[in-house]
Amino acid sequence: MPQNFYIAKQPIVDINNDIFGYELLFRGLDHKGKVKALFNDELLATAKVLVNALNHFGMTSLVDNNLACINIDQEFLLDPMVFSIPKDRFILEILETTVINEKTISRIKKLKELGYKLALDDAHCNDDFIKTFTPIFPYLDILKLDVSLIKENTLEDHIENLKSYNFQLLAEKVETKEDYARYKEYGCTLFQGYHFAEPDIIVKKSIDPAYKKIFQLMNILDNEETEIKEIVEEFEREVELTIQLLRFMNSSYIGLKTDIKSVQHVITMLGKKPLKQWLLLIAFSKSIDDESRIRKNPMIELALNRSKIMSELSKQIKNLDYDSHEASFVGVLSLIDALLQVPISIVLDEINVDVNVKNALLEREGELGKLLDLVIAIEKFDMLKTDTILDELDLSNIQLSDVLQKSYLKV
């Protein structure tokens, strides 16, 4: 069944009170059913925020074209998973609990060289804080000054030195107009806090993939001899993962310039290594859940059946302007509105699909649309409509019978 996924976002505004970006924070349900921040472990919370933002919500629907800030503790900073974060969509907020040593400085420098935007969270601006974090100041894009922790005279002692760096000063936890005016005078150009807006909790329905299957796919990707074709076939059997992968692609650093035609199209563009990093992120975030056994939704099984039948039927049709993977893709997405319980037009706005795929799903246009109508007619035992569409596609009942046998055997 679809689940509710939660995330909190708080706006960050610039000097003109225009939206600069949002800070994203994990939220979940406690045992009383109340939405709260449930994790004390920053590593797990970060992984969960990333998976929810990239896979369940989609970055465009969540923050539009703005940047999103997420907290990165020392463990996540040093973990290879950090490189799976889309650098064009996120600002990495290094926590004030991070130990600044040769190892962390090297990782921060590497991230900066790769084009990541970096912030330092909860700056106190006392002598000890400045001394500790000065080695990473040259790599920062933003220094977040915690208004609730800073004594006015300590900031005045350091403000001119801080302005000599290339980072922007952001005043966070700004709760009054007096705080806003004061930190604006100090030279802050970004602001965040209850004076502007409280964190807004967003909820969305999505599908959580089976935990075991994630590791099976990771094992396949670990094999250097595995071909893209085999990976595509595995993904085409997993409707939940396919939906999340589409959202990830639309949210990611890749910046799609072409609309998606099929699962094969997505995986070819993404590549094995980023795909494995993405799966690792999902697996890690799921390790905190109790959902190691997820029962298959009948809707997912039906979508999978449609995908297989459409794929096999397309191979029987001559002179197609699409391939079997595109036909499979339409079948996978054909029940996405029922799975997510939102209109399919809204879902398709989040995932940039090829116009032929979209028209087949929304308007039943083209041969892909006819194929989808055909499998629906078969499901409804509407034999008159089935025969009509078979004639239009120049397919015989014998071909259909063979395809149905092959498709159901593969599921």
C-alpha distance (Angstrom), angle and dihedral (degrees) to the residues before:
residue distance angle dihedral
M1 . . .
P2 3.82 . .
Q3 3.79 114.6 .
N4 3.78 132.1 -149.6
F5 3.80 113.3 -111.7
Y6 3.80 120.4 -164.9
I7 3.76 135.0 -156.8
A8 3.81 133.3 166.5
K9 3.78 123.0 -142.6
Q10 3.80 128.8 -172.0
P11 3.81 120.9 -168.1
I12 3.79 123.9 -118.6
V13 3.80 112.0 -153.2
D14 3.78 132.6 -161.9
I15 3.80 130.4 -133.1
N16 3.82 90.1 -76.9
N17 3.82 93.2 49.8
D18 3.81 90.5 -109.3
I19 3.82 118.7 139.8
F20 3.81 111.8 -92.0
G21 3.81 95.6 172.9
Y22 3.79 144.2 -59.2
E23 3.78 136.5 -96.4
L24 3.81 110.3 -131.8
L25 3.80 119.7 -147.7
F26 3.80 130.4 -176.6
R27 3.78 118.9 -112.7
G28 3.79 130.7 178.4
L29 3.80 141.4 164.7
D30 3.80 119.8 -83.5
H31 3.81 122.7 -147.6
K32 3.82 89.6 -83.7
G33 3.78 92.6 54.2
K34 3.80 95.1 -107.4
V35 3.79 120.8 139.5
K36 3.81 108.8 -116.5
A37 3.79 145.2 146.0
L38 3.80 98.0 -91.6
F39 3.80 105.7 176.8
N40 3.77 129.4 82.9
D41 3.80 88.4 -180.0
E42 3.81 108.5 86.3
L43 3.81 93.6 -164.0
L44 3.79 92.7 59.0
A45 3.79 92.8 42.1
T46 3.81 91.6 52.6
A47 3.80 92.7 49.5
K48 3.80 90.6 49.5
V49 3.81 92.8 48.9
L50 3.80 90.8 50.9
V51 3.80 94.7 48.5
N52 3.80 92.5 46.1
A53 3.81 93.7 45.8
L54 3.81 97.3 43.9
N55 3.78 102.6 34.0
H56 3.81 109.7 23.8
F57 3.81 104.6 31.1
G58 3.80 104.3 21.2
M59 3.80 117.9 -133.5
T60 3.80 96.4 -108.7
S61 3.80 94.2 55.3
L62 3.81 90.7 42.9
V63 3.83 103.7 46.0
D64 3.82 103.6 0.2
N65 3.82 108.1 -140.5
N66 3.80 94.3 -27.6
L67 3.79 128.8 111.2
A68 3.80 121.8 -99.8
C69 3.81 124.7 -144.1
I70 3.81 120.2 -147.4
N71 3.79 130.5 -178.9
I72 3.80 116.1 -111.0
D73 3.78 117.6 -168.1
Q74 3.79 123.5 -161.0
E75 3.81 94.2 -93.9
F76 3.80 93.1 53.2
L77 3.81 91.5 41.9
L78 3.81 90.8 59.0
D79 3.81 95.4 39.8
P80 3.84 119.0 97.0
M81 3.82 86.8 -126.1
V82 3.80 88.7 78.3
F83 3.82 88.7 74.5
S84 3.82 90.5 59.7
I85 3.82 89.8 68.3
P86 3.83 111.9 103.4
K87 3.81 102.7 -114.4
D88 3.81 95.1 -157.2
R89 3.81 92.9 58.5
F90 3.81 105.1 37.7
I91 3.79 140.9 59.4
L92 3.81 110.9 -153.5
E93 3.81 110.8 -135.7
I94 3.80 108.9 -152.9
L95 3.79 108.7 -148.9
E96 3.78 121.8 -122.5
T97 3.83 88.2 -123.0
T98 3.82 90.7 68.0
V99 3.79 114.2 118.4
I100 3.78 108.7 -128.0
N101 3.78 108.1 -140.4
E102 3.78 138.5 131.4
K103 3.81 92.2 -77.4
T104 3.81 97.2 50.6
I105 3.80 92.9 42.0
S106 3.80 89.8 52.3
R107 3.82 92.0 50.9
I108 3.82 92.5 46.7
K109 3.80 90.4 49.4
K110 3.83 90.3 49.3
L111 3.80 92.5 50.8
K112 3.79 90.4 49.3
E113 3.81 91.1 50.6
L114 3.82 89.4 51.8
G115 3.79 90.4 55.1
Y116 3.80 101.6 -101.1
K117 3.80 118.4 150.8
L118 3.80 112.8 -128.6
A119 3.79 134.4 -161.9
L120 3.80 132.7 -178.5
D121 3.78 112.2 -135.0
D122 3.82 130.0 -142.5
A123 3.81 98.6 7.0
H124 3.82 111.0 -166.8
C125 3.81 96.6 -170.6
N126 3.79 96.4 -148.2
D127 3.81 119.7 134.5
D128 3.81 94.8 -95.8
F129 3.80 93.4 49.6
I130 3.80 93.5 48.9
K131 3.81 91.9 47.4
T132 3.82 92.2 48.9
F133 3.80 98.1 48.4
T134 3.81 102.6 33.1
P135 3.87 91.3 97.4
I136 3.83 90.6 66.0
F137 3.83 97.8 40.1
P138 3.84 92.7 95.1
Y139 3.83 90.2 60.3
L140 3.81 98.2 48.3
D141 3.78 126.7 103.2
I142 3.81 94.3 -172.9
L143 3.80 135.2 23.4
K144 3.80 110.7 -159.3
L145 3.80 111.4 -148.4
D146 3.80 111.7 -154.8
V147 3.82 103.6 -139.5
S148 3.81 92.0 -163.9
L149 3.83 92.4 57.9
I150 3.79 102.3 40.1
K151 3.77 123.6 93.2
E152 3.78 109.3 -148.8
N153 3.80 96.3 -124.2
T154 3.83 93.3 51.0
L155 3.79 91.3 55.6
E156 3.79 92.2 47.6
D157 3.81 89.0 55.2
H158 3.82 91.6 58.3
I159 3.80 107.6 24.5
E160 3.80 97.3 96.0
N161 3.81 91.7 49.0
L162 3.84 90.6 49.0
K163 3.79 90.8 52.0
S164 3.81 89.3 59.1
Y165 3.83 90.2 70.8
N166 3.80 124.3 80.7
F167 3.80 95.6 -117.9
Q168 3.79 125.6 104.4
L169 3.78 118.3 -118.0
L170 3.81 114.1 -124.5
A171 3.81 121.5 -168.3
E172 3.81 109.5 -148.6
K173 3.82 130.0 -170.7
V174 3.80 89.7 31.8
E175 3.81 104.0 169.5
T176 3.79 104.7 163.7
K177 3.80 137.5 43.9
E178 3.82 86.7 -120.2
D179 3.82 90.2 59.7
Y180 3.78 89.5 47.8
A181 3.81 93.7 50.6
R182 3.82 93.0 45.3
Y183 3.80 96.4 50.5
K184 3.78 92.1 42.0
E185 3.81 86.6 56.9
Y186 3.81 90.2 49.7
G187 3.79 89.0 59.3
C188 3.81 103.4 -96.3
T189 3.79 112.0 153.3
L190 3.83 98.6 -178.1
F191 3.81 128.5 53.1
Q192 3.79 138.8 -170.4
G193 3.79 133.2 175.1
Y194 3.80 148.9 87.6
H195 3.83 90.2 -63.0
F196 3.82 85.8 73.1
A197 3.82 103.9 26.3
E198 3.79 142.2 -32.8
P199 3.82 117.9 -120.4
D200 3.79 108.8 -75.9
I201 3.80 113.8 -137.9
I202 3.81 113.1 -139.8
V203 3.78 123.8 -165.3
K204 3.78 128.1 -165.7
K205 3.78 136.6 171.6
S206 3.78 116.7 -122.8
I207 3.79 141.5 149.7
D208 3.77 123.4 -99.3
P209 3.84 114.7 -146.1
A210 3.78 123.0 -130.3
Y211 3.81 110.8 -87.2
K212 3.80 95.2 -139.5
K213 3.79 93.1 53.0
I214 3.80 91.5 55.8
F215 3.79 90.8 61.3
Q216 3.79 92.1 44.9
L217 3.79 89.2 56.4
M218 3.80 91.3 46.3
N219 3.79 89.4 53.8
I220 3.80 90.2 51.6
L221 3.79 90.3 50.9
D222 3.82 91.0 49.1
N223 3.80 89.6 62.4
E224 3.79 106.1 89.2
E225 3.80 90.5 -156.6
T226 3.81 93.3 59.1
E227 3.78 110.7 113.9
I228 3.80 125.2 -141.9
K229 3.81 88.5 -113.7
E230 3.81 91.6 63.1
I231 3.82 92.0 47.2
V232 3.80 90.8 50.2
E233 3.81 91.2 50.8
E234 3.80 90.7 52.1
F235 3.80 92.5 49.8
E236 3.79 92.5 46.9
R237 3.81 87.0 61.8
E238 3.81 91.5 54.4
V239 3.80 112.0 68.6
E240 3.82 94.6 174.6
L241 3.79 93.9 53.7
T242 3.79 91.9 44.0
I243 3.81 91.6 56.5
Q244 3.80 91.6 48.4
L245 3.79 91.7 46.0
L246 3.80 90.5 54.3
R247 3.79 91.4 52.1
F248 3.79 90.7 47.2
M249 3.79 91.8 52.2
N250 3.78 91.1 50.4
S251 3.83 90.3 48.8
S252 3.77 98.8 41.9
Y253 3.76 138.5 99.1
I254 3.79 91.5 -103.9
G255 3.80 92.0 87.0
L256 3.80 99.2 -149.8
K257 3.78 112.8 -128.6
T258 3.80 94.4 177.9
D259 3.77 129.2 52.2
I260 3.78 118.2 -108.9
K261 3.80 116.6 -102.1
S262 3.80 102.2 176.8
V263 3.78 146.7 -15.5
Q264 3.81 87.8 -93.3
H265 3.81 89.0 56.0
V266 3.83 91.2 52.8
I267 3.80 95.9 46.5
T268 3.80 93.7 45.2
M269 3.82 90.3 53.5
L270 3.78 94.0 44.6
G271 3.81 100.2 45.1
K272 3.81 131.6 -151.4
K273 3.80 100.2 -77.0
P274 3.84 98.5 50.8
L275 3.80 88.6 42.2
K276 3.79 91.1 54.9
Q277 3.82 91.4 47.3
W278 3.79 89.3 51.6
L279 3.82 91.9 50.5
L280 3.80 90.2 47.1
L281 3.79 90.1 54.2
I282 3.81 91.6 51.5
A283 3.81 92.0 45.9
F284 3.77 91.9 50.0
S285 3.78 94.3 48.2
K286 3.80 90.2 49.0
S287 3.80 92.0 52.2
I288 3.80 88.1 80.6
D289 3.78 93.4 55.1
D290 3.79 128.6 87.0
E291 3.79 91.1 -139.3
S292 3.79 99.9 101.6
R293 3.77 88.7 134.8
I294 3.78 113.7 51.6
R295 3.77 117.2 179.6
K296 3.78 115.9 -135.1
N297 3.77 114.9 -105.0
P298 3.84 111.0 -129.0
M299 3.82 87.6 -132.3
I300 3.80 89.2 59.9
E301 3.78 91.1 50.7
L302 3.80 89.7 50.1
A303 3.81 92.2 49.4
L304 3.79 88.8 49.6
N305 3.82 90.8 51.3
R306 3.79 90.7 50.3
S307 3.79 91.0 49.0
K308 3.81 93.2 53.1
I309 3.80 95.4 44.6
M310 3.80 93.4 47.9
S311 3.78 91.3 47.2
E312 3.80 93.3 51.4
L313 3.81 94.3 42.9
S314 3.80 92.0 51.1
K315 3.81 88.9 59.0
Q316 3.81 88.6 60.7
I317 3.81 95.4 53.4
K318 3.79 118.9 90.7
N319 3.81 127.3 -133.3
L320 3.80 97.0 11.3
D321 3.79 121.4 176.5
Y322 3.82 89.7 -150.6
D323 3.80 135.2 45.5
S324 3.80 136.2 -121.6
H325 3.80 91.6 -95.8
E326 3.79 91.1 60.5
A327 3.80 90.0 49.1
S328 3.81 89.4 50.2
F329 3.80 89.2 48.9
V330 3.81 92.6 56.1
G331 3.80 89.8 50.4
V332 3.82 91.8 51.0
L333 3.80 92.3 50.8
S334 3.79 97.1 40.1
L335 3.82 94.1 91.9
I336 3.78 98.4 33.4
D337 3.81 91.5 112.0
A338 3.81 91.2 56.0
L339 3.82 91.8 44.7
L340 3.80 95.2 50.0
Q341 3.82 95.4 29.9
V342 3.78 93.2 -131.1
P343 3.83 129.3 107.2
I344 3.79 112.6 -80.8
S345 3.81 91.1 -129.0
I346 3.82 89.7 62.5
V347 3.81 92.4 47.8
L348 3.80 91.7 49.5
D349 3.79 90.0 52.0
E350 3.82 87.3 61.4
I351 3.81 96.2 49.9
N352 3.78 116.7 49.7
V353 3.78 102.9 -132.5
D354 3.79 128.6 175.8
V355 3.81 114.4 -87.0
N356 3.83 91.9 -118.1
V357 3.80 90.6 53.9
K358 3.81 91.4 46.8
N359 3.80 93.5 47.6
A360 3.79 91.1 48.6
L361 3.80 91.0 52.8
L362 3.80 98.8 41.0
E363 3.80 103.6 31.2
R364 3.84 103.9 15.1
E365 3.81 87.0 -123.0
G366 3.81 126.4 162.7
E367 3.78 128.5 6.7
L368 3.81 90.6 -54.7
G369 3.79 88.2 57.2
K370 3.80 90.4 48.7
L371 3.80 90.9 50.4
L372 3.80 90.2 52.1
D373 3.81 90.8 48.4
L374 3.79 88.0 49.9
V375 3.81 96.0 55.0
I376 3.83 90.2 45.6
A377 3.82 90.0 51.2
I378 3.82 89.1 50.3
E379 3.83 90.6 51.0
K380 3.82 89.7 51.9
F381 3.82 92.5 45.4
D382 3.81 87.9 -123.3
M383 3.79 95.6 157.2
L384 3.81 95.2 173.7
K385 3.80 91.9 58.2
T386 3.81 90.9 40.7
D387 3.80 91.6 55.9
T388 3.81 91.9 45.7
I389 3.80 93.1 53.2
L390 3.81 92.4 43.8
D391 3.80 88.6 56.6
E392 3.82 91.3 48.5
L393 3.81 90.3 51.7
D394 3.82 92.8 42.3
L395 3.80 92.0 -120.4
S396 3.81 127.2 140.6
N397 3.80 129.7 -135.8
I398 3.81 87.9 -116.7
Q399 3.80 90.5 57.1
L400 3.79 90.0 47.8
S401 3.80 92.1 49.6
D402 3.83 91.6 51.1
V403 3.79 91.3 47.7
L404 3.81 93.3 49.6
Q405 3.80 90.8 51.6
K406 3.82 92.9 49.0
S407 3.78 93.8 43.9
Y408 3.78 97.2 50.2
L409 3.78 91.4 45.7
K410 3.82 89.9 55.9
V411 3.78 96.7 50.2
